[in-house]
Amino acid sequence: MTLLIIAYLGGVLTILSPCILPILPFVFARAGQPFVKSTLPMLAGMAATFALVATLAAVGGGWAIRANEYGRLAAIVLLALFGVSLLSQRFASTLARPIVDFGNNLLNASGGGRTAPTVRSALILGVATGLLWAPCAGPILGLVLTGAALQGANLQTTALLIAYAAGAATSLAVALRVGDKIFAAMKRSLGIGDRIRQAVGAAVLVGVAVIAFGLDTSLLARLSYASTASLEQAVLDRLHAKPVGGTPSGAASSDTTIPAADGKKPLRSDLPVEAYAPSFDGAVEWLNSKPLTKEQLRGKVVLVDFWTYSCINCIRTIPYVRAWAEKYADQGLVVIGVHAPEFAFERKIDNVKKAVDDFRIGYPVAIDNDYKIWRAFENSYWPAAYLIDSKGQIRYHHFGEGNYGRTEKAIQDLLREAGSQMAETAPVVPNAKGVETGPDLADIGSGETYLGYAQAENFVSPEGLQADTSQNYSIAEPGINAWGLSGTWTIGKDQATLDQAGGGIAYRFSARDLHLVLGPGADAKPIRFQVQIDGKAPGADHGSDIDADGNGTVTATRLYQLVRQSGTVAARTFEIRFLDPGVQAYAFTFG
């Protein structure tokens, strides 16, 4: 029930997000119509269609993607006709003649005919709007979609998506009621009812054009990253935690350095008891250690770090986790890294072993390929840190990067509570290099972007995304936060695979660092590539995995740092061209 409430509140907050802008003309076209017979069915159709499409997306089949594409095309045509019918009553009447039933629905929907709007006509427009609506995946919708990705389509996923869509419909209904009063006052005072209807029709056509040409994602992307994330995270922190006593520890993203407590004082930490820690029995294998049990860990303070090796946020957290493991091992701290894979290649234990060696991780790592430990902790994030006290109780958690000073203070407090007599020490300052270096938060204007069709967004190659089919793509100059392919590629659920040498990827980004998760394909042969920034060799702006001329080689499936801007951070066009076939590209991340 708590998750349903959270999902509903996340939907309500959607009205504050820029992502709602493209569908507002369709919604406000219902202004002045009866609420029960017109507005309510339209919003219900929108919510139900969004929930259904999002649930099918969790299945991940190419057929679902193609069905959604055809549905979007039909919706664009329908809403375009609706917009023209608002502009011209003559067109609305003409439309009704060749396709009587369908035309009457459109005519009634526009309010241009003689009959009253029907529930059926409003429902049709709601379904069309739901097919075009793609809300921002903030923390709350991200929580729901992560669960769908891990557990597949099920009744719980559908219920959460319906709750989210219902929340959005509620806020839109309130906005529409306010709009009704404004439009009615304008009609009374100015006598321009027809002009208002025509203006709304023009706005509908503009909205249709924006969505049809993909401009909604590229133009609004920069606004979307700073939408309602902080409000949604506050809702999650307040409602999703399950404290046994007191309030849960904060999950703020900012880093605050807190001085260590006086080691001479006996300490009873004021960290709350959030829950009793589950076991680690779900691990399919352990690295750097034999399997650890709750009984073996009793009396120790345990830091549990959920991570996956291609996640840039996890990679930037590792230097701190590694430093804490080394610094506090003699004081009774045990660090356990729980590796829960995001992509299929991260399920291969040999890949994880290599990553553990590359990141110089010496603490125990539990391989959680079946997500049993993930579910036992009811976790939803990469990275996520949980602190367990000497009695086996969870006393602190933190999601995401940052807050390292507060986390280390919590470690010190629980160690002293367990009896450690450690002297006062300053927080660790790891010597992070390359991809482990912290992000330039002030200049990040681009967000994580997946290349597989299950989560692909802002794809602007004119051929359109073709799921599970070899297709020759082209790309000119992408807009900000948009990307495209060139050459022959097959786009699968999680990755895009290059079928012929010479293909490439282009992305217009705004951030200091650009990373791309790449793999060499099934034959594991090295794949050569070249990178250009704004059409030139990167020079001083090259990342740690290429040279100044932009040359690099894909030798393993992992995250590659390809750009690190050395001067002022500005929007740049990134291009990568592969000299050999077979490369698999998964996701862009930025820092």
SESE-939788 format. One record per residue (C-alpha): residue in one letter; residue number from 1; y, x negated, z negated. Coordinates in Angstrom, 2 decimals, always signed. Example, Ala and Ser with C-alpha at 12.3 -4.5 7.8 and 13.67 -1.06 7.14 Angstrom:
BEGIN
 r   k   north    east      up
 a   1   -4.50  -12.30   -7.80
 s   2   -1.06  -13.67   -7.14
This chain:
BEGIN
 r   k   north    east      up
 m   1   +0.00   +0.00   +0.00
 t   2   +2.37   -2.88   -0.79
 l   3   +1.89   -4.37   +2.67
 l   4   +2.59   -0.98   +4.26
 i   5   +5.86   -0.77   +2.32
 i   6   +6.79   -4.31   +3.37
 a   7   +6.01   -3.54   +7.02
 y   8   +8.08   -0.36   +6.87
 l   9  +11.06   -2.18   +5.32
 g  10  +10.76   -4.88   +7.99
 g  11  +11.03   -2.20  +10.64
 v  12  +14.08   -0.69   +8.94
 l  13  +15.80   -4.09   +9.07
 t  14  +15.20   -4.24  +12.84
 i  15  +18.39   -2.23  +13.40
 l  16  +20.33   -5.32  +12.24
 s  17  +18.58   -7.61  +14.74
 p  18  +19.94   -8.46  +18.20
 c  19  +16.48   -7.69  +19.64
 i  20  +17.20   -3.96  +19.26
 l  21  +20.16   -4.13  +21.67
 p  22  +18.27   -3.70  +24.99
 i  23  +16.76   -0.34  +23.96
 l  24  +19.83   +1.15  +22.27
 p  25  +21.08   +2.79  +25.50
 f  26  +17.76   +4.65  +25.83
 v  27  +17.96   +5.84  +22.22
 f  28  +21.62   +6.87  +22.27
 a  29  +21.04   +8.80  +25.48
 r  30  +19.49  +11.39  +23.13
 a  31  +22.79  +11.87  +21.28
 g  32  +23.80  +15.52  +21.15
 q  33  +20.22  +16.79  +21.68
 p  34  +18.27  +18.81  +19.06
 f  35  +16.79  +16.39  +16.53
 v  36  +13.38  +18.05  +16.07
 k  37  +12.70  +18.82  +19.74
 s  38  +14.33  +15.77  +21.29
 t  39  +15.15  +12.83  +19.03
 l  40  +12.09  +12.97  +16.76
 p  41   +9.48  +13.12  +19.59
 m  42  +11.27  +10.32  +21.43
 l  43  +11.23   +8.01  +18.39
 a  44   +7.64   +9.00  +17.56
 g  45   +6.54   +8.15  +21.11
 m  46   +8.32   +4.80  +20.93
 a  47   +6.73   +3.90  +17.56
 a  48   +3.21   +4.98  +18.55
 t  49   +3.33   +3.16  +21.89
 f  50   +4.59   -0.07  +20.33
 a  51   +1.84   +0.04  +17.68
 l  52   -0.83   +0.68  +20.32
 v  53   +0.35   -2.09  +22.66
 a  54   +0.68   -4.61  +19.80
 t  55   -2.81   -3.71  +18.53
 l  56   -4.31   -4.20  +22.01
 a  57   -2.54   -7.56  +22.23
 a  58   -4.53   -8.64  +19.17
 v  59   -7.70   -8.20  +21.24
 g  60   -6.27  -10.87  +23.53
 g  61   -8.02   -9.92  +26.75
 g  62   -6.37  -10.44  +30.12
 w  63   -6.98   -6.76  +30.90
 a  64   -4.67   -5.81  +28.02
 i  65   -1.92   -8.03  +29.38
 r  66   -2.25   -6.59  +32.88
 a  67   -2.31   -3.02  +31.57
 n  68   +0.89   -3.70  +29.63
 e  69   +2.54   -5.17  +32.74
 y  70   +1.73   -2.05  +34.79
 g  71   +2.90   +0.13  +31.91
 r  72   +6.21   -1.76  +31.71
 l  73   +6.71   -1.37  +35.45
 a  74   +6.13   +2.38  +35.22
 a  75   +8.47   +2.57  +32.23
 i  76  +11.23   +0.71  +34.11
 v  77  +10.95   +3.11  +37.06
 l  78  +10.93   +6.15  +34.75
 l  79  +13.96   +5.03  +32.74
 a  80  +15.85   +4.07  +35.91
 l  81  +15.36   +7.62  +37.22
 f  82  +16.42   +8.93  +33.82
 g  83  +19.62   +6.86  +33.94
 v  84  +20.51   +8.06  +37.47
 s  85  +19.87  +11.67  +36.43
 l  86  +22.42  +11.21  +33.64
 l  87  +24.95   +9.92  +36.15
 s  88  +24.45  +12.74  +38.64
 q  89  +23.42  +16.34  +37.99
 r  90  +22.88  +16.73  +41.76
 f  91  +20.33  +13.90  +41.68
 a  92  +18.66  +15.45  +38.65
 s  93  +18.27  +18.75  +40.51
 t  94  +17.04  +17.04  +43.68
 l  95  +14.51  +15.03  +41.69
 a  96  +12.92  +18.21  +40.43
 r  97  +12.05  +19.53  +43.91
 p  98   +9.40  +17.08  +45.22
 i  99   +7.76  +16.43  +41.85
 v 100   +8.29  +19.67  +40.02
 d 101   +6.68  +18.96  +36.68
 f 102   +7.67  +15.31  +36.47
 g 103  +11.14  +16.05  +37.76
 n 104  +11.66  +18.86  +35.30
 n 105  +10.75  +16.50  +32.45
 l 106  +13.36  +14.02  +33.60
 l 107  +15.89  +16.79  +34.22
 n 108  +15.38  +18.24  +30.77
 a 109  +15.43  +14.78  +29.21
 s 110  +18.83  +14.08  +30.68
 g 111  +20.25  +17.40  +29.62
 g 112  +21.46  +17.96  +33.17
 g 113  +19.37  +21.05  +33.94
 r 114  +19.57  +24.61  +32.88
 t 115  +16.60  +24.55  +30.54
 a 116  +16.60  +23.10  +27.07
 p 117  +15.09  +19.64  +26.45
 t 118  +11.38  +19.83  +25.68
 v 119   +9.22  +17.93  +23.22
 r 120   +7.12  +16.67  +26.14
 s 121  +10.08  +15.21  +28.03
 a 122  +11.37  +13.43  +24.92
 l 123   +7.89  +12.09  +24.19
 i 124   +7.62  +10.67  +27.73
 l 125  +10.90   +8.80  +27.29
 g 126   +9.75   +7.54  +23.89
 v 127   +6.53   +6.16  +25.39
 a 128   +8.54   +4.42  +28.13
 t 129  +10.90   +2.90  +25.55
 g 130   +7.95   +1.72  +23.42
 l 131   +6.48   -0.11  +26.43
 l 132   +9.71   -2.08  +26.86
 w 133  +10.51   -2.76  +23.21
 a 134   +9.74   -6.31  +22.03
 p 135  +11.19   -6.74  +18.52
 c 136  +11.95  -10.14  +17.02
 a 137   +8.95  -11.57  +15.22
 g 138  +10.64  -12.32  +11.91
 p 139   +8.75  -13.15   +8.69
 i 140   +7.46   -9.60   +8.15
 l 141   +6.31   -8.85  +11.70
 g 142   +5.03  -12.44  +11.81
 l 143   +2.91  -11.68   +8.72
 v 144   +1.41   -8.63  +10.44
 l 145   +0.78  -10.43  +13.74
 t 146   -0.76  -13.43  +11.96
 g 147   -3.22  -11.08  +10.27
 a 148   -3.99   -9.49  +13.64
 a 149   -4.59  -12.89  +15.21
 l 150   -6.96  -13.93  +12.41
 q 151   -8.82  -10.65  +11.97
 g 152   -8.48   -9.02  +15.40
 a 153   -7.58   -5.42  +16.13
 n 154   -8.56   -3.10  +13.26
 l 155   -7.33   -0.03  +11.43
 q 156   -5.33   -2.07   +8.90
 t 157   -3.50   -3.95  +11.66
 t 158   -2.72   -0.71  +13.47
 a 159   -1.53   +0.95  +10.24
 l 160   +0.81   -1.96   +9.49
 l 161   +2.21   -1.92  +13.03
 i 162   +2.73   +1.84  +12.83
 a 163   +4.54   +1.38   +9.49
 y 164   +6.75   -1.31  +11.04
 a 165   +7.56   +0.85  +14.05
 a 166   +8.17   +3.87  +11.80
 g 167  +10.71   +1.85   +9.83
 a 168  +12.51   +0.91  +13.04
 a 169  +12.43   +4.55  +14.16
 t 170  +13.89   +5.63  +10.81
 s 171  +16.88   +3.29  +11.07
 l 172  +17.40   +4.30  +14.70
 a 173  +17.30   +7.97  +13.72
 v 174  +20.00   +7.39  +11.10
 a 175  +22.12   +5.51  +13.64
 l 176  +21.59   +8.30  +16.16
 r 177  +22.69  +10.96  +13.69
 v 178  +25.90   +9.02  +13.14
 g 179  +26.27   +8.67  +16.91
 d 180  +25.85  +12.44  +17.32
 k 181  +28.88  +13.07  +15.16
 i 182  +30.97  +10.47  +16.97
 f 183  +30.07  +11.83  +20.42
 a 184  +30.69  +15.43  +19.31
 a 185  +34.14  +14.52  +17.95
 m 186  +35.00  +12.75  +21.21
 k 187  +33.94  +15.77  +23.25
 r 188  +36.04  +18.13  +21.13
 s 189  +39.16  +15.97  +21.02
 l 190  +39.08  +14.54  +24.53
 g 191  +37.09  +17.06  +26.54
 i 192  +35.19  +14.34  +28.37
 g 193  +31.59  +15.39  +27.82
 d 194  +30.57  +14.68  +31.42
 r 195  +32.20  +11.25  +31.32
 i 196  +30.35  +10.37  +28.13
 r 197  +27.04  +11.46  +29.68
 q 198  +27.75   +9.35  +32.78
 a 199  +28.73   +6.35  +30.66
 v 200  +25.45   +6.63  +28.77
 g 201  +23.63   +6.87  +32.11
 a 202  +25.34   +3.69  +33.29
 a 203  +24.37   +1.97  +30.03
 v 204  +20.75   +3.05  +30.54
 l 205  +20.73   +1.57  +34.04
 v 206  +22.23   -1.67  +32.74
 g 207  +19.55   -1.78  +30.04
 v 208  +16.82   -1.20  +32.63
 a 209  +18.21   -3.98  +34.85
 v 210  +18.48   -6.42  +31.94
 i 211  +14.87   -5.83  +30.89
 a 212  +13.52   -5.74  +34.48
 f 213  +14.98   -9.18  +35.25
 g 214  +13.95  -10.68  +31.90
 l 215  +17.53  -11.24  +30.82
 d 216  +16.99   -9.55  +27.47
 t 217  +14.86  -12.40  +26.15
 s 218  +16.88  -15.28  +27.59
 l 219  +20.31  -13.90  +26.64
 l 220  +19.37  -12.73  +23.15
 a 221  +17.03  -15.57  +22.20
 r 222  +19.74  -17.66  +20.57
 l 223  +20.85  -14.71  +18.44
 s 224  +17.29  -13.76  +17.52
 y 225  +16.57  -16.95  +15.64
 a 226  +19.26  -16.15  +13.08
 s 227  +18.65  -12.42  +12.84
 t 228  +17.21  -10.84   +9.69
 a 229  +14.86  -13.62   +8.62
 s 230  +16.52  -14.25   +5.25
 l 231  +16.55  -10.55   +4.37
 e 232  +12.91  -10.15   +5.41
 q 233  +11.86  -13.23   +3.42
 a 234  +13.60  -11.77   +0.35
 v 235  +11.60   -8.54   +0.78
 l 236   +8.37  -10.54   +1.09
 d 237   +9.10  -12.63   -1.99
 r 238   +9.96   -9.57   -4.08
 l 239   +7.14   -7.25   -3.04
 h 240   +4.27   -9.34   -1.69
 a 241   +3.70  -11.61   -4.70
 k 242   +1.24  -10.39   -7.33
 p 243   +2.30  -11.96  -10.63
 v 244   +0.06  -11.55  -13.63
 g 245   +3.03  -12.13  -15.87
 g 246   +6.70  -12.78  -15.20
 t 247   +8.14  -13.21  -11.70
 p 248   +6.76  -15.39   -8.92
 s 249   +8.26  -18.76   -8.19
 g 250  +10.76  -18.86   -5.36
 a 251   +9.96  -19.64   -1.75
 a 252  +13.40  -20.76   -0.62
 s 253  +13.59  -22.96   +2.44
 s 254  +16.37  -25.17   +1.18
 d 255  +15.56  -28.42   -0.59
 t 256  +16.88  -28.76   -4.12
 t 257  +16.41  -31.94   -6.14
 i 258  +15.82  -31.17   -9.81
 p 259  +15.78  -33.99  -12.36
 a 260  +12.49  -34.63  -14.11
 a 261  +12.11  -33.25  -17.61
 d 262  +12.25  -35.46  -20.69
 g 263   +8.74  -36.94  -21.01
 k 264   +9.07  -37.25  -24.80
 k 265   +9.34  -33.52  -25.37
 p 266   +6.21  -31.38  -25.75
 l 267   +6.36  -28.94  -22.85
 r 268   +5.26  -25.41  -22.22
 s 269   +6.31  -24.73  -18.64
 d 270   +8.18  -21.50  -17.95
 l 271   +6.44  -21.18  -14.58
 p 272   +4.86  -17.71  -14.46
 v 273   +1.15  -17.01  -14.11
 e 274   +0.91  -15.52  -10.63
 a 275   -2.85  -15.07  -10.33
 y 276   -6.16  -16.71  -11.14
 a 277   -7.13  -19.31   -8.56
 p 278  -10.09  -18.50   -6.30
 s 279  -12.85  -20.97   -5.49
 f 280  -13.09  -23.29   -2.48
 d 281  -16.64  -22.20   -1.61
 g 282  -15.64  -21.03   +1.87
 a 283  -15.13  -24.54   +3.28
 v 284  -17.48  -25.39   +6.16
 e 285  -17.10  -29.12   +5.45
 w 286  -15.15  -31.50   +3.22
 l 287  -13.43  -34.70   +4.28
 n 288  -12.63  -37.59   +1.90
 s 289  -14.62  -35.91   -0.88
 k 290  -17.75  -34.06   -1.84
 p 291  -17.26  -30.27   -2.23
 l 292  -15.05  -29.52   -5.21
 t 293  -15.73  -26.55   -7.51
 k 294  -13.52  -24.66   -9.94
 e 295  -15.53  -26.11  -12.82
 q 296  -14.94  -29.68  -11.64
 l 297  -11.21  -29.00  -11.34
 r 298  -10.81  -27.40  -14.77
 g 299   -8.43  -29.50  -16.86
 k 300   -6.71  -30.87  -13.75
 v 301   -3.48  -29.75  -12.08
 v 302   -4.33  -28.90   -8.47
 l 303   -1.94  -28.81   -5.50
 v 304   -3.43  -26.78   -2.64
 d 305   -1.75  -27.45   +0.72
 f 306   -2.62  -25.10   +3.62
 w 307   -2.03  -26.88   +6.91
 t 308   -3.22  -27.30  +10.48
 y 309   -2.85  -30.56  +12.32
 s 310   -0.79  -29.50  +15.36
 c 311   +1.77  -27.51  +13.33
 i 312   +5.08  -29.42  +13.29
 n 313   +6.14  -27.83  +10.00
 c 314   +2.88  -28.99   +8.40
 i 315   +3.25  -32.48   +9.86
 r 316   +6.73  -32.86   +8.34
 t 317   +5.39  -31.79   +4.94
 i 318   +2.50  -34.29   +4.90
 p 319   +4.56  -37.37   +3.82
 y 320   +5.57  -35.54   +0.62
 v 321   +2.07  -34.24   -0.11
 r 322   +0.65  -37.71   +0.52
 a 323   +3.26  -39.31   -1.77
 w 324   +2.58  -36.81   -4.58
 a 325   -1.17  -37.44   -4.32
 e 326   -0.59  -41.18   -4.74
 k 327   +2.10  -40.97   -7.41
 y 328   +0.44  -38.48   -9.76
 a 329   -3.27  -39.19   -9.29
 d 330   -3.40  -41.16  -12.57
 q 331   -1.61  -38.33  -14.40
 g 332   -4.28  -35.73  -13.55
 l 333   -3.09  -34.27  -10.22
 v 334   -5.69  -33.39   -7.59
 v 335   -4.40  -32.59   -4.09
 i 336   -6.59  -30.50   -1.78
 g 337   -5.58  -30.01   +1.82
 v 338   -7.02  -26.79   +3.24
 h 339   -7.15  -27.11   +7.02
 a 340   -7.05  -23.60   +8.54
 p 341   -6.94  -23.79  +12.37
 e 342   -4.38  -21.95  +14.49
 f 343   -5.80  -22.92  +17.91
 a 344   -9.43  -23.17  +19.01
 f 345   -9.27  -26.97  +19.42
 e 346   -8.32  -27.30  +15.76
 r 347  -11.74  -25.90  +14.82
 k 348  -13.41  -29.08  +16.08
 i 349  -14.10  -31.12  +12.98
 d 350  -13.94  -34.42  +14.89
 n 351  -10.38  -33.54  +15.92
 v 352   -9.46  -32.88  +12.30
 k 353  -11.08  -36.15  +11.20
 k 354   -8.97  -38.05  +13.72
 a 355   -5.81  -36.26  +12.54
 v 356   -6.62  -37.09   +8.91
 d 357   -6.90  -40.75   +9.90
 d 358   -3.73  -40.66  +12.02
 f 359   -1.70  -39.12   +9.18
 r 360   -3.23  -41.52   +6.62
 i 361   -4.45  -38.65   +4.43
 g 362   -6.63  -39.96   +1.61
 y 363   -6.90  -36.82   -0.55
 p 364   -9.74  -34.25   -0.15
 v 365   -9.50  -31.91   +2.84
 a 366  -11.45  -28.64   +2.97
 i 367  -12.22  -27.43   +6.50
 d 368  -11.54  -23.67   +6.40
 n 369  -12.64  -22.71   +9.93
 d 370  -13.73  -19.23   +8.82
 y 371  -10.48  -18.59   +6.88
 k 372  -12.46  -17.78   +3.74
 i 373  -10.24  -19.88   +1.47
 w 374   -7.15  -18.61   +3.35
 r 375   -8.16  -15.01   +2.62
 a 376   -9.18  -15.78   -0.97
 f 377   -5.63  -17.01   -1.63
 e 378   -4.24  -14.12   +0.45
 n 379   -2.22  -16.69   +2.31
 s 380   -0.19  -15.95   +5.45
 y 381   +1.70  -19.18   +6.24
 w 382   +1.46  -22.72   +7.59
 p 383   +2.33  -24.74   +5.59
 a 384   +1.85  -23.17   +2.17
 a 385   +1.61  -24.90   -1.20
 y 386   +0.01  -23.45   -4.35
 l 387   -0.01  -25.15   -7.75
 i 388   -2.92  -24.44  -10.11
 d 389   -2.64  -25.36  -13.78
 s 390   -5.30  -26.96  -15.98
 k 391   -6.63  -23.50  -16.94
 g 392   -7.24  -22.47  -13.33
 q 393   -4.18  -20.24  -12.95
 i 394   -1.78  -20.22   -9.97
 r 395   +1.66  -20.99  -11.41
 y 396   +3.80  -21.77   -8.38
 h 397   +3.85  -21.30   -4.60
 h 398   +6.09  -22.32   -1.74
 f 399   +5.91  -21.31   +1.91
 g 400   +7.24  -23.48   +4.73
 e 401   +9.07  -26.78   +4.67
 g 402  +11.68  -27.93   +2.19
 n 403  +12.15  -27.29   -1.53
 y 404  +10.42  -30.61   -2.20
 g 405  +12.43  -31.40   -5.31
 r 406  +11.56  -28.06   -6.93
 t 407   +7.89  -28.42   -6.00
 e 408   +7.72  -31.89   -7.52
 k 409   +9.44  -30.64  -10.67
 a 410   +6.75  -27.95  -10.93
 i 411   +4.04  -30.61  -10.55
 q 412   +5.58  -32.66  -13.37
 d 413   +5.93  -29.64  -15.63
 l 414   +2.30  -28.58  -15.23
 l 415   +1.07  -32.15  -15.74
 r 416   +3.02  -32.40  -19.01
 e 417   +1.77  -29.00  -20.05
 a 418   -1.77  -30.33  -19.47
 g 419   -1.06  -33.27  -21.81
 s 420   +0.33  -36.03  -19.60
 q 421   +2.79  -38.36  -21.30
 m 422   +4.42  -39.55  -18.08
 a 423   +7.86  -41.07  -18.27
 e 424  +10.83  -39.51  -16.53
 t 425  +10.81  -40.31  -12.80
 a 426  +12.91  -39.43   -9.79
 p 427  +11.47  -37.33   -6.95
 v 428   +9.65  -39.14   -4.16
 v 429  +11.54  -40.11   -1.01
 p 430   +8.89  -40.74   +1.69
 n 431   +9.57  -43.14   +4.51
 a 432   +8.84  -40.59   +7.23
 k 433   +8.91  -41.70  +10.85
 g 434   +8.40  -40.10  +14.25
 v 435   +7.21  -36.50  +14.15
 e 436   +7.01  -36.64  +10.34
 t 437  +10.80  -36.93  +10.06
 g 438  +12.51  -33.83   +8.72
 p 439  +14.19  -31.43  +11.17
 d 440  +17.87  -31.33  +12.06
 l 441  +18.31  -27.78  +10.73
 a 442  +22.01  -27.57  +11.58
 d 443  +21.38  -27.99  +15.31
 i 444  +18.14  -26.07  +15.94
 g 445  +18.85  -23.36  +18.48
 s 446  +15.32  -23.00  +19.87
 g 447  +12.20  -21.61  +18.25
 e 448   +8.45  -22.09  +18.54
 t 449   +7.24  -20.98  +21.98
 y 450   +3.61  -20.35  +22.91
 l 451   +2.30  -20.87  +26.46
 g 452   -0.85  -18.75  +26.15
 y 453   -0.49  -15.12  +27.23
 a 454   -1.38  -13.76  +23.78
 q 455   +2.04  -14.78  +22.41
 a 456   +4.02  -15.99  +25.43
 e 457   +7.71  -15.06  +25.50
 n 458  +10.72  -15.95  +27.69
 f 459   +8.54  -16.88  +30.69
 v 460  +10.81  -16.83  +33.77
 s 461   +8.76  -18.12  +36.70
 p 462   +9.41  -15.51  +39.43
 e 463   +5.68  -15.00  +40.09
 g 464   +5.28  -13.44  +36.64
 l 465   +2.61  -14.33  +34.09
 q 466   -0.90  -13.88  +35.56
 a 467   -3.54  -13.81  +32.81
 d 468   -6.82  -15.71  +33.29
 t 469   -6.09  -16.23  +37.00
 s 470   -5.32  -19.40  +38.95
 q 471   -1.78  -18.95  +40.28
 n 472   +0.76  -21.13  +42.06
 y 473   +4.01  -20.94  +40.06
 s 474   +7.55  -22.10  +40.70
 i 475  +10.59  -22.58  +38.51
 a 476  +14.22  -23.36  +39.26
 e 477  +16.75  -23.78  +36.44
 p 478  +15.63  -21.77  +33.37
 g 479  +18.21  -20.18  +31.09
 i 480  +18.58  -21.19  +27.45
 n 481  +15.29  -20.85  +25.52
 a 482  +13.45  -19.81  +28.67
 w 483  +10.61  -21.69  +30.33
 g 484   +8.47  -21.67  +33.44
 l 485   +5.67  -23.44  +35.27
 s 486   +5.48  -25.22  +38.62
 g 487   +2.27  -25.91  +40.50
 t 488   -1.14  -24.27  +40.10
 w 489   -1.99  -23.13  +36.57
 t 490   -4.40  -20.76  +34.83
 i 491   -2.78  -19.13  +31.79
 g 492   -5.35  -18.28  +29.13
 k 493   -5.02  -16.56  +25.77
 d 494   -3.98  -19.68  +23.84
 q 495   -2.98  -22.22  +26.50
 a 496   -1.96  -22.88  +30.09
 t 497   -4.34  -25.18  +32.03
 l 498   -3.21  -27.19  +35.05
 d 499   -5.60  -26.74  +37.99
 q 500   -4.09  -29.30  +40.40
 a 501   -2.22  -32.57  +39.87
 g 502   +1.55  -32.49  +40.24
 g 503   +2.24  -29.34  +38.25
 g 504   +4.90  -29.19  +35.56
 i 505   +6.70  -27.25  +32.86
 a 506  +10.46  -26.74  +32.47
 y 507  +12.26  -25.55  +29.31
 r 508  +15.97  -25.20  +28.56
 f 509  +16.25  -25.97  +24.83
 s 510  +18.80  -26.69  +22.16
 a 511  +17.56  -28.95  +19.34
 r 512  +17.41  -32.61  +18.39
 d 513  +13.63  -32.87  +18.87
 l 514  +11.24  -31.27  +21.34
 h 515   +7.49  -31.34  +20.74
 l 516   +4.68  -30.00  +22.90
 v 517   +1.06  -29.47  +21.86
 l 518   -1.09  -30.89  +24.68
 g 519   -4.76  -31.63  +25.25
 p 520   -6.74  -33.48  +27.96
 g 521   -9.08  -30.62  +28.80
 a 522  -12.86  -30.30  +28.72
 d 523  -13.65  -33.67  +30.34
 a 524  -11.43  -35.50  +27.81
 k 525  -10.07  -37.82  +30.51
 p 526   -6.57  -39.25  +29.85
 i 527   -3.80  -37.41  +31.71
 r 528   -0.63  -39.22  +32.76
 f 529   +2.73  -37.49  +32.72
 q 530   +6.44  -38.10  +33.24
 v 531   +9.35  -36.49  +31.38
 q 532  +12.91  -35.94  +32.58
 i 533  +15.91  -34.59  +30.70
 d 534  +18.57  -32.93  +32.85
 g 535  +16.88  -34.46  +35.90
 k 536  +16.95  -38.05  +34.64
 a 537  +14.76  -40.43  +32.67
 p 538  +15.25  -39.79  +28.92
 g 539  +16.41  -43.32  +28.05
 a 540  +17.52  -43.46  +24.41
 d 541  +16.61  -39.78  +23.98
 h 542  +12.87  -40.35  +24.44
 g 543  +10.43  -39.14  +21.79
 s 544   +7.88  -41.28  +19.98
 d 545   +5.08  -40.44  +22.44
 i 546   +6.84  -41.58  +25.63
 d 547   +8.85  -44.60  +26.73
 a 548  +12.47  -44.75  +27.87
 d 549  +11.39  -44.05  +31.47
 g 550   +9.65  -40.86  +30.34
 n 551   +6.08  -42.08  +30.87
 g 552   +3.28  -40.97  +28.58
 t 553   -0.42  -40.15  +28.45
 v 554   -2.32  -37.23  +26.92
 t 555   -5.35  -38.77  +25.21
 a 556   -6.17  -36.20  +22.52
 t 557   -5.34  -32.60  +21.71
 r 558   -2.40  -32.83  +19.34
 l 559   +1.36  -32.45  +19.04
 y 560   +3.39  -34.90  +21.17
 q 561   +7.02  -35.73  +20.41
 l 562   +8.69  -35.93  +23.81
 v 563  +12.43  -35.72  +23.06
 r 564  +14.58  -36.99  +20.21
 q 565  +18.26  -36.80  +21.12
 s 566  +19.97  -39.96  +19.87
 g 567  +23.54  -38.69  +20.10
 t 568  +25.26  -35.33  +19.83
 v 569  +22.74  -32.50  +20.06
 a 570  +23.39  -30.32  +23.11
 a 571  +21.49  -27.84  +25.26
 r 572  +19.29  -29.80  +27.68
 t 573  +16.76  -29.02  +30.42
 f 574  +13.38  -30.56  +29.70
 e 575  +10.89  -31.13  +32.52
 i 576   +7.41  -32.60  +32.34
 r 577   +5.26  -33.34  +35.40
 f 578   +1.55  -34.17  +35.10
 l 579   +0.10  -36.76  +37.49
 d 580   -3.48  -35.69  +36.82
 p 581   -5.08  -32.23  +36.64
 g 582   -6.73  -30.56  +33.66
 v 583   -4.04  -30.77  +30.99
 q 584   -3.93  -27.91  +28.49
 a 585   -0.50  -26.96  +27.12
 y 586   -0.34  -24.81  +23.99
 a 587   +3.08  -24.55  +22.34
 f 588   +6.61  -25.97  +22.11
 t 589   +8.14  -26.68  +18.71
 f 590  +11.54  -28.08  +17.81
 g 591  +13.19  -30.06  +15.05
